[in-house]
Amino acid sequence: MNFRGLPISTGIFRCVLLGLLAVALTATAQEFTLPVYQLTIAPDDLEALLQNPFTNSRKPAILTSDSVDYPCEVRFRGATARDLPKKSWKVFFEGDGPLGWDETNLNAEYRDKSLMRNALCMDLARALELPAPDFRYISLLVNGEYWGVHHEIESIDEDFFERRGLELETLFKSVSHAARFAPVLEPERLTEYYEPQCAPQGSIDTLAARFVFFQNAARNSIEEHAEALVDVDNVMRYFATQYAINNQDGFTKNFYLAEDHARLYRLFPWDCDATLGNDWRGDFVFDPFNLDMGLLVVQTLFQRLIAVEDYSDLYYALLDETIAGGFDTLTVRAQQYHDLIQHDVYLDTMKRGTNEEFETALTDILGYLSGRREALSEISHVERFDVEDYSRTTDHIDAADDPIFLSARISGDPLFVYSILMQNAEENFWFLLEDDGLHGDSVAGDHIYSRMVTLPDGVPPYYYTFRITPQNRLGVSYWPPAGDFAFWSTPLHVPVIGLSISQPEANSIEIESAVQTSDHETHALVLRNVSDRSIQLGGYVVRLGSSVRMGRIGREAPLRPGQAMIFSNHPEIMRSYNPWDIVAGGFYFPVQPGDTVSLETPSGDRVISRSIEGVFVLEDQVGEVVINEINYHSADNFDPGDWIELHAPGAAVSVFNWILRDDDNLHGYGLPHNAAIPAGGYLIIAENPAGFSVLFPAVGNVYGPLDFGFSGSGDDVRLFNAEGTLVDAVTYDDALPWPQSPDGDGPTLELVSPALDNSDAANWRASAPSAPHGTPGAENSVYTPAEEPELPAVVRDWQIVNVYPNPFNSETRIELLAPRAERTAIMIYDILGRVTQTIPLQTAPGLQSVVWSGNTSEGALAASGIYFIRIGNRETSTLRKVVLLR
């Protein structure tokens, strides 16, 4: 039996689950010492989760605790742990669950043989007055089978802050080691590294602008302004706890970044299993005396703050506090947690290790705490070797094999200084710099480290930076523009060297204008190549005045003669206005009349500047987006998960903050800030993007994941724009008149033509045999061009021939065929079936047209949304969908 898609309030389904629940309860003969959760789920749904663990589609279930049943939906959770033998669960309750939360996390802690590192680290955070999630241990049974001890932990979401009386303006989750509080070279990927959890309009720009400041501001500026931008005490407490437990996975990822009403950012810990001697694989490597800061080296926020004496003193005082009290707390708690969970852990056959290894894990943790206390007691400061100044002979060379003199003046006497040249995120080249007077600098021992180098083969520009290896054992540190990279993730904005064959010359570039959209949320500067040759601007800087309000242009294609570069905060939106120009992201500062804008070389030499007299406001563009293909129930032997294809048949459309929903308003997926559909192109929203890409590797522009799925027995597919306006909707079914083979046989639902009304089942087909699993990201296999309707010689029924433009934002023309002369009316209804406008009409037989100006019967402007136009009488009528976008 398949319960897929049934609402958990369905009476029959509830009865079936309760029947399973009764069996599960009687099947439990074990005596557990921990609180017990009984999870009851339809066997078919459980099997579907096990077959596709990375799906975010939820399955209906009942969780029982202390004889109380909690209707819920469940799925597996974890970025990399879902295919491990013991599963972690995400549970979404209809109301509040056993602990008063509307959702909870049941972590298997499979990689941690002690099952307690996460709990201990949250305890340490609280000991240092950092807000951290609440938790407890439970024993989990699934359909009567014991699935082992789980660590139940509170979600960090809006309710987390409300329960603690904490202010919340924005919330991001860092999920990649590229989350280093620094600008990135591919700004449109920013939300891949910082997943928005609560992100009002403009919040991503604000975050990116803070990155620019902390990467580029002078040290005195950091000291002057840091406390107005971040909660310095919180930040230093966070990094002190992570360093104390040696959480290499917690410096540049696995934290939540929250902004309060005072616009201060704070850090909150999450996922601390790779700590206290364990690596990310769960292997115990011990080594408590390893004081290398690892990825803390590339954490820009920490490195900029630690260079300020007062903040450095605070950090080391917090480490002392950790040693004096925090480790004592952890030593006691480790024994307490071990004793608390020992009985049920011994019964847990799904855990990673044996019972003997569980006992050894406690000994390992206690030994690590003792050794780490000793190691940290020796630290009073980090021996810093800052890059005080740096230089190279030129920003550009005439040929790739021309030598370049690179030098850096370094404070102190480091062990090694390297210069690193990087062509992209995968390729980098290291050069040892010397202070021996033999490598381009004639004076030895003057703290200037240098070498003559040549660019390796490849395509300039090359980004470069420095790495300094100190003589002590405390690891490395840096001050921008120097730094070490995790090269396999996106690098920071740093200086570059390019070939002079494409460098801008005097009067070759013009700062043409500053523009913004009518909502003032998207802005851009227009740079135009006014020369007769192509120009490469990669690595060049656009700056407002003399401040750190700046952006570095990434590795864009060369500007052809006469071509413009649009440098914007929202490139995906600007492309819909300028599809023929180069559009680059990374400039987050709106330009005001009177501002001076400069274009600078990578080393800061001014190429051109201009005072901006005014800012041009771009006219709103109405771009059509059509729900074009639906995969709601895959075949068992080819299951990429549910997916929806959106199509822009006309102009490019930004779909930032657009939301896809099914028939449940509690289900929704918001598209990120870089999401856009190119002109004539496609965008896929996949339930499981990873699984989708395995089966459709050539398809791009894929977003997700969804934490819900679409029903196999019919559902709504609804698309809302950023203002919350419903812009398209399809209500499909698996019964006639809809095609039935897309319900599990392999084909998808394909729209015959985007010009046809997709609310009409007659305009949908199953994908053709040539496309047995659909055509995501491409023209539909059943596509048939919509032809101009042939007007019948004799008109017997009312017909709406055409509605154009559609969508519209001021007025739309309705062309209709009338069967006879008659006094009638065109009725316009909103999506709820309410009459919005009545247009009286005296028809004559044949073709005629009427204009609707988007107003209501009262003369007010109708709201944006979907409307239905109806013409006819009691005997016959016809209906057509139209979209109004203000």
N, C-alpha and C positions, 0 to 999 in steps of 0.2 A: 504493500500500500504506500502511496506517495502523498505526503501531506504538503508538498512544496507549494508555497504561495498562499496557503490558507491563513487568514488572520487568526491570531491566537485567542480572539474572543469568540470564534466560531463554536457553537455549542457542541456539535457532533465531535469536532476535533478535540475539544476539551474533555469530553467523556472518554474518548479513546486514550488520551494521555493519562487520565486518571486511572484507567484500567491498567495501563502499563505501570503506573506508579504503585498501585496496590501490589502487583507482582514484585516490583523492585523492593518494596518495604519488607515483604515476607522473605525475600531472598537474602536478607542481611543478617547473618548469624554472628559476624565478628563483633567483638567488644572494642570500641574505640575510646581513647581518652581525650581526643581533640573534639571540638564541635564538628558535627557531621552535616555535610550538604549532600542531599540526594538529588541528582539531576536526571530527569526523565525526558527522553527525546525519542521521537519516532525512529525505529531502526533504519529506515531508508534514509532519513535525514542525517543520522549519525554516520552512515556509510558514505553519504555524499561528501560530508566534511572530511572524512578520513581519506577519500580518494582525491580530494582537491583542498588540501589544508590551507593553502594561501588565499582561498576565496574570502572575501569580506561579506558574502551573502549570509544573512542571519537565518537561523532555523528556530522555529517555535519550540518551546520546552517548558517544563515546570521544575523549579528548584524548591525543594522542601528542606526546611530548617526548623528544628524544635516543633515538629508536627504542623507547621504553617506552610501552606503552598503559595509560592510566588510565581505567577505566570511571567514568562520572560522570553527573550530571544537570545540565541547564543551563536558564537563562532569561535574559532581558534584565534590566538593573538601571538604577536612577536614578529620582529622583522626577519630574523634568520632561524628561529627555533621551531617553526611550525611543522617541520618534517622530522623532528626528533621523536623518539619512541613515546616519550611522556609529554602530553600536550598541555599547553597553557590555554586558558579560556577567557573570553570577554563575555560578560553577561549584562544584558540590557533588560531591566525590569519594567513591567507595565506601570507600576507606581514606585514606591520605595522598597528596597530589599531588606534583608535581615538587619543590616547595620544602618538603615536609614538613607542609603545611597540609591540613586536611580540607575547606577551601573557599577560594576565591580570587576576586578581583575583577579583571576585565580592562576597564579604563576607556578609552574611545575618546578622551577629551579633545577632543571635536569642537569645542567653543566656544573652545578655546585654540589659536590657530594655531601657537604655539611647542611645544605638547605637554609643557611642562616646569614650569608654575607649581605644580602639585600636588607634584611631586618637589622643587622648590626650597623650598617652604614646609615640607615634612617635614624637609628638611635643616636649615632654620633652627630648627625646633623642637628637633631633637636637639642643635644647637649651643648652645642655651640649656637643655640638660639636661631637656627635656620628652620623655617616652616617646612615640614616634610609630610608625605602621605601617612595616614594611619594604616595599620595592618594587623593581621592576626593569622594564626595557622588554623587550617581546617583539614579534615579528611573528606575526600570526594568520592562518591559512588555515582557511577553513570549506568543507568538501567540495571541497578543491582550489583554491578561489578565494581570492585574497589580499584580506583585509578590513582590512589596514593595521596600522600601529604602534599598540600598546596599552600602557598603563601598568598593569602587574600590581601590585596593592597588597593587603596583608594586611588581613583583617577585624579589627575591634576587637570581640572577643568573649571568652568565658571562656578560650579557648586562648591568646589574645593575652597575657592576664595571667599564665597559667601558664608560658608560654615565658619570660617575663621575671622570674619569681619574685616577681610583685607580688600583693598581697592583693586579693581582690575579694569584696565582700559584695552589692552591688547595682550595676546598670548600666542607664543610660538613654541614649537617643539623642535629642538635641534636633533637631526637624524643622520648627519654626515660629518666626517672629520673636516669637511670644508667649512663648517660653521665656526669660524675663527674670529668673529666680530671684526671682519675686515671686508673691504670691497672685493668683488670677484670679477674675473675677466669676462664672464658670460652672465651679465645681470639677469637675463631672462630665466636663468636656472636658480635664482635665489630661493624661491619657495620649495625647491627640491631639497635644500639644505636646512631651511627653517620652515617647517610645515605650519601654516597658519591654523590656529585653533580658535581664536577669537580675534578677527582682524578687520576692524571697521575701515571704511574707505580712507586712504591716505596713510594707513599705519605701516605698510610695507615701505613706502617712500621714506617715512620718518626713520625707520630702522636702518635703511640703507644709508641715509644721510649721516646717522651716528657712526656707521662704519667708516665713512669717508673722514670724519673728524678724528676718530681715534687712530686711524692709520697715518694721517698726514699732518696733524697739528704739532706745533713746536711743544717742547716739554713744559715751558712756562704756561702755555695755553691749556695743556692737560691739567696742570695744577690749579689753574684759575677756574676752569669750567667743568671739570669732571663731576663734581658733586651736584651740578644742576642737570646732569644727563643720566647718571647711574647712581644707585644706592651703593656707595663705595664700601660701607661696612658690610653689607650683604654679600657683595662680590668677593671681598677678601675672605669672609667666612666660608663661602662656598669653595673657593680654591684651596683654602687651608685644609678643609676636611678632605677634599679629593686628593690632595698631595699626601696627607697623612696616611690615607689608606692605599696610596699608590694606584689610583684609578686612572689608568692610561686611556680608558674609554670615556672618561668623564670630563676631560679638559675641553675638547672641541666637539663633543656630541653628548647625547643622553642627558640633557638638561632641558628644563623649560625656562623660557625667557619671557617675563611678564612685565608690563608697563602699568604703573598706577596712574591715578588722576593727576598727580603732579608731574607726569611724564618722566618718571624715574624708572629705569629698568632694574629688575631683580632676577636672580638665578635660583632655581629650585631643582633639587637632585632627583634623578630617576634612573633606575636600572644600574645597580652597583654590584653585579655579580662577579665582574672581572677585577676583583680587589683582594686585599689581604693575602697576597701571594699567588692568587690564581690569575692565569692569563685568560684571554677571551674565549679560548676553547674549553676552559674549565680545568686545565692542567695546573697542578700546584708546582710553581717554580721557585718558591721561597724567596730568597735574596732580599731580606728587609733592609739591607744596607745599601741598596741601589738608590742613590740620590739624584740620578739623572731625571730631569723634569720631563723628558720625552716630549709628548705633544703639547705640554704646557709652554714649550718654547715658542710655538707658532700661534699661541692664543694672544691675539693683539691686545685685547682689553686688559688682560693680566699684565702683559709686558709693559704697556704704557703706564699702568698704575704703579707697578712695583718700582719704577724708576723715580717716583716721587717719595721723598724721604719719609714723610708722615705716614703714607700708605704702606711703605715697606715696613716701618716699625709696627704698624697694626698687624700686618700679615704674620710677622715672626712672633708677636705677642699671642696671636691666635694659635700658632703652632705650639707655643709653650703651654697654652691653656689646654690644648688637645692632649699633650703629654701628661700634664699634671692631673687632669680629671677625666678627659674623654676616654683614654685608654683603660683607666680603671673601670669605668662604666662598661666598656665593651668586654673586658675580661670576665666580669660578673655575669653580664647578659649572655655571653656565649655559653657558659655552663648552664644557665637557666633555660635557654632555648633548647639546648641539647636534651636536658632532662624532660622538658615539656613535650617534645615531639618524638622522643626515642621509641616509645612503645609502638606508635602508629607507623613510624618509619620502618621498623623491623618487619611490619606486615606489608610494606609497599614493595611489590615486585616490579613496578615500573621505574623505580629510581635507577640512576646510572650505576652506582657502585653497590658493593656488598654491605652487609651490616658491619663487618669489620672495618671496611673503608669509611663508613659513616663515623665510627669511633675514632679512627685515625685523623679524620678531617678536623675534629675538635682539637686534638693535640697540635695539628698543623697551625690552626688559627691562633691558639694560645702562644705557641712558639713564635709565630710571626709578630704578634703584638709586642712580645717582649723584645725581640730584636729591633723592631721598628722604633720602639720607644728609645732604645739606646742610640740608634742612628740619628733620629731627629734631635736628640739632646745636643748633638755636636753642631747644629746649624744656628748661626747667629745672623748670617746674611748671605746673599748670593754674590759671588765675585763676578761683577759685571764687566764686560769688555765691549763698550758701545762703539758703534761707528760714528765718529765725530764729524767726519767729512768724507766725501768720495768724489772721484772724478774719472773721466775718460777723455781721450784726445778729441773725440767728436761724437755727435749723435748719429752721423751717417758716414759711410765709407763708399768709395767709388767701385770697389770690387770685393767679393766675398773673401778673397785671400789677402786683402790689405791688413796690416797689423794694427791693433788697437792697444793703447796703453791704458790699463785699468789700475787704479790705485785707491786705497782707503786708509784714512788715518784712524787708528784704533787706540782707545785708552788702555793703559796697562800693558802687560806682556803676555798675550795669549799663547797657547801652544801652537795652534795652526789657524791660518786665515785662508778661506777659499772664496773664490768668486764662482758663481754658478750661472751659466747661460742656459736659457730655456727657450726652445722653439715652440713648444706647446705643453700641455699637461702630462704628456707621456715621455718626452725626450728632454734630457738635460745633460749638461756637460760641465765638469768640474775643473777648475784651474787653481793650483796652489799659488798663493801670493807670498812673497818673501820680503823681509826687511833686512836684506843683507847687502844692499847697495849695488847689486849685480843685475837687477831685473828692471831696468828703466829708471830707477831712482838711485842716484849716485851716493846717497848718504845711508850708511848702515845704522841701525839702532835708533832711528828718528821716529819710530812708531808709524811710519808710512809703509804699508805693505803693497807690493805692486808686481805686475808682470805684463809683458807684451803678449797678446794672444791674437789668434785669427778666428773668425767665425767658422764653425763647422758647416758642412754641406747642409743645405735646406733652404727654406724660404724665410727671409727676414720679415718682420722685425724679430729680434731675439730679446726676450726679457732677461734681466740679470739682477742678481742680488749677491749678498755675501753670507758666508757662514763662518762663525768664529768658534773655535774649540778652545776652551780655557785650560789652564794648567791644573786647576783643582778638579774635584770629582763631582761637582754639583750640577753639571750639565751646562747647556748653553743658553744664552739670552740675547736679545737683539733690540735695536731701536730702529724703526723705519727710517730710510728705505732698505735697511739690511734685513736679513731674516732667513730662516730655513723653511723649506716647503715640504708638505706631503704632496709629492708631484703627481700622484695618481688621482688626486682630487683637484678642484679648481684652484689655481694659484692666486695670490694677492695681486693687486695693482702695484707694479714696480717699474723702474725705468727700463728703457729699451735702447737697442742699437739697430739701425736700419741701413739699407743701401741707398746711396745718394741718387741713384737712377730715378727714384720716385719721390724724393723729398720735396716738400713745398719750397718754392723760391719766393722772393719778394714780389708782392702783388699777384701771386698765383691763386690765393685763397681769399674769399670775401665772406665776412660775417653778414649774411643777407638780412636776416630778420629773426625776431622772437615771436613764437606763436603759442596759442593755448586753445583748448576746447572750451565750449561755452559753459561747462560745469566747473572750470578752473582746476580740474583734477589732473589733466594731462597737459604738459608743456614741453616745448622743444626750442632748440636753436637751429637755425638753418645755415649751414656752411656750404658755399658753392665753389667749385673749381672753375675759375675764370681764365685758366691758361689753355694752351693747345696740346697738353700732354697729360697722361694719367698721373695721379698723385696718391701716395700711400700715407694715411694719417694714423695708422696703428701706433699706439703709444703716446700720441700727442695729448696734451691736456687742454681742456676748456675751463677757464676760471672766471669767477665773478669778482671784480675788483682785485684786491690783494689778499683776500681771505682764503680759508681752506674750503670754501664752497666751490668745489671743482669736480671734474670727472675725467677719467682717462679713457680715451677711445680704444676699443679692443681691436682684435685682428680682423678688421673688415676688409672687403674687397677694395682695390684701388678705385679712386674717384675718376671717372672718365671726364674728358673735357666737357664743360657745361653742366655736368651732373652735380646734384646736391647731396649732402649728407645731413640727415635729420637726427640730431642728438637729443634724446628724450628720456623721460622717466618711464614712459609706457610705450615702448617701440611697437608693441603689437597693435596698439590703437592708431598710432601715427601711420603705420603701413596701410591702413584702410584709406587714409587721405592721400598718401604718396606712394603708391605701389611701384612706381617707376624709378624712385630714388633709393639710395642706401639709407636705411634707418638703423641707428645704433642705440643701445640702451646704456644707462649708467650715469645720467645727469639728473640729479634729484632736486635741483634748486630752482624754483620759479624765478624768472627774470622780471624785474620791475622797470618801468620807464625811468631813465636816468642812470641805470646800472651800466658799468663798464664791463664789457665781455672781452676776454683775451684768448687767443690761441697760442699755446706755448709748445716749444720743443720738449722732448722727454726730460731734458735736463733743466727746464725752466726758462729758457730764453724765449722772449716774446717774438712771435711771428707777425701778429696783427692784433689790433684791439679796436673796439668801437663802442661808443656810447649809444645805448638803446633809447630811441626817442619814444617808441610806443610798442605795444604788444598786440599782434593781430589775433582776433578771435575767429576760429574756424567755424564754418557753418556745420550744423549737425548733419550727419549722414545717416540715412536709414538703410541698413543692410538687411537683406532677408536671410533668415536661417530656417532650414526645413529639417524636421525629423524624417530621415530619408531611408533608414534601414534599421530593423529591430531583430536582435537575436535574443529570444527570451527562454528558450529551452533547447539546449544543444543535444546532439546525438551522444550516446554513451561512449562511442569510440572516437569522438572528436569533440572535446569539451573545453573551449577557451573561457567558459563562464559567460554570463550575460553581457551583452554590449549593445550600445546604441550609436548609430552613425548620424552626425549632423552634417548638413551640406549648405554651403553658401553659393547659390547659383549665380549671383551677381558679384557685387563688390566684396572685398575682404571685410571681415567683421571681427572685432575684439569681443570675446565672450568672458572676459575677466569678471568674476563674481556672479556669473550666471549660474543658476541652480537647476539641476535635473532631479525630478521627483517621480515617484510612482503615484498610486492613488492614496497614499498615506502621507499626510503633511508632516509627520515626524521623520519621514525618510527624505534625505536630500544630499546631493553632492554638489559642492561649490567649486567651480573651475578656478584655477589659480591665476595669478596676475599676468602670466605670460601666455595664457591660452588665447588663441586666435584661429580663425578659419580663413585661409587665403582665398582670394577671388577665384570662384569656380572650384574650390577645394573642399576638403572633408576634415572632420575631427571625430575621433572615436572616444567614447567614454566607456571604459571596460570595468567590469566587476573585479577582475583580476588581471591587471596590466601585464604582470610577469608571465602568467600562463597564456594570455592572449598573444604576447610577442613570441613565445615559443612556437605557436601554431601559425602565426602570421608574421614572420620575421621581417618582411619587407614593408610592412605598414607602419607609417610614422604618424606623428601628431596624435598620440594615444595618451589619455589621461585616466585617472582613477587612483586608488581602487574605490569601489562602492561598498558601503557596509549594509547594503540591502540588495535584493534581487527582484526580478520581474516575474510575475506569476505565470505558471503554465496554463492557467485556466482563464486568462484574460486579465488585463490590467490597463492602467493609464500610464502614458509616457508624457510628462509635462515638462516644459522648458520655460524658465522664468529668467528675465534679464536682471541686471544689477540693481534696478529700481524695484524689483519684485513684481514686475508686470509679466503676466503669462503671454508669451510670444508664439508658442506653438503647443499643440496638444493632440495626441492620438490615443483613442481608446480602442485597443485591439481585442480580439477574442480568438479562441482556438476552435470555434464552431462557425458554421456558415452564417453570413456570407463571406467570412474571412477564410483565407487558405488554411488548411489544417496540417499539412506536412511540416511547417515550421515548429510544431509542437513535439519535438523530440526526435524527428526523423533526419535531421541534418540541415535542411534548407533554412534560410532566414526569410523574414518579411521584407520585401523590397517595394519601394514606391515606383510606379511605372514612370512617372515624370515629376520633377520638383515643381513644375508649373501647374500640376493638378492638385485638387483639394485632398490633403492627406487625412482628413477626418472621415473620408468616404471609403468604405471597405472595397468598393468597386475599383479603386485606383491602386490597390495593392496586389502583389502576386508573390508566390513562393519563388525563391531564387531558382534560376534555370539549372538543368542538369550539368551544364558546363561550369557552374559555380555551386557545387553541392553543399558548400558551407558559407555561401554568401560572398559578397564583394566589398569587404570593409576597406575604406580609403580609396575606392575607385568607383567608376560609373556602374550603376546597377546592371546586372545581367539581363534584366527584363526591360531596360530603359527603352522607351518609345517616345520620340519627339512629340510634344504637344502641338498639334496642328490647329490652325485657325478653324473654328467650327464651320462646317458647311451649312449655310442657312437653308432651311427646308422651304420648298415651294409653298407648302401649306403649313401654317403654324397651328398646331392643335392644343398645345399646352404651354404654360408659362415657362420660359427658360432665361436663366442668367448666363449670358454668353461670355462676359469677361468683366473683371474688376481690376482696374489698374490706376495708379501703381498699387502694389500690394506686397509688402507693407507700405503704409503712407504716414505722413506726419502733418499734413495740412488738409488735403482733400483727395478723394478718390472718385473715379468715374465708374459708374455701373452701367454696363451695356446689357440690354434685355430684349427678349422677343415676346411680344404680346400676341395672343391668339385672336384678339378681337378688340374693338373699341369698348372701353369699360372704365368707369371711375373706380379706382382701387388705391392702394397705398403700398409703399415699400416700408416694411417693418425691419428695424435694426435692433437686435437683442444682444445683451452682454453675455458673458460666459455662464452666468447663473440663470439665464432665460428671462431676464427682466427687460422690458421694452426701454431702449435708450432713445430712439428717435422714430417718428412716424413721418414719412414724406408723402403727402397726398399726390396722386398721379391720375391724370386723365390720359389714358392710352389710346393709341390708334393701332390697328393691326400692323405687325412688322417690327423692325428694329428701331430702337430709340435708346437714348442714354440720359442718365440722371447723375448729378454730382452730389455726393455727401461730403460736407465740409468738416466732419468730425465733431459735430456739436450734438447736444442733447435736445430734447423737445423743449426744455426751458431756456435754450439759447446758450447754455454754458458749454465749455470745452469738455468733451468726453475724455475720460481717463484712458491712459495707454492700456492696451490689452487686446484680447481676441473678441471679435464681434461676428455675428451671423446676420446676413442679409436675406430677407425672405420676401418674395413677391408671389402673388397669386390670390386665390379666393378659397372658399370652403371646399370646393371640389378638387382643385389642383393647385399645387404651389411648388416652388423650387427654393433651395437654400444654398448659400455660398459663404465660406469663411473669409474674413478679412482681418488684418492685424494693423492696429493703430499704435504708432510709436511717437510719443512726444519728444 
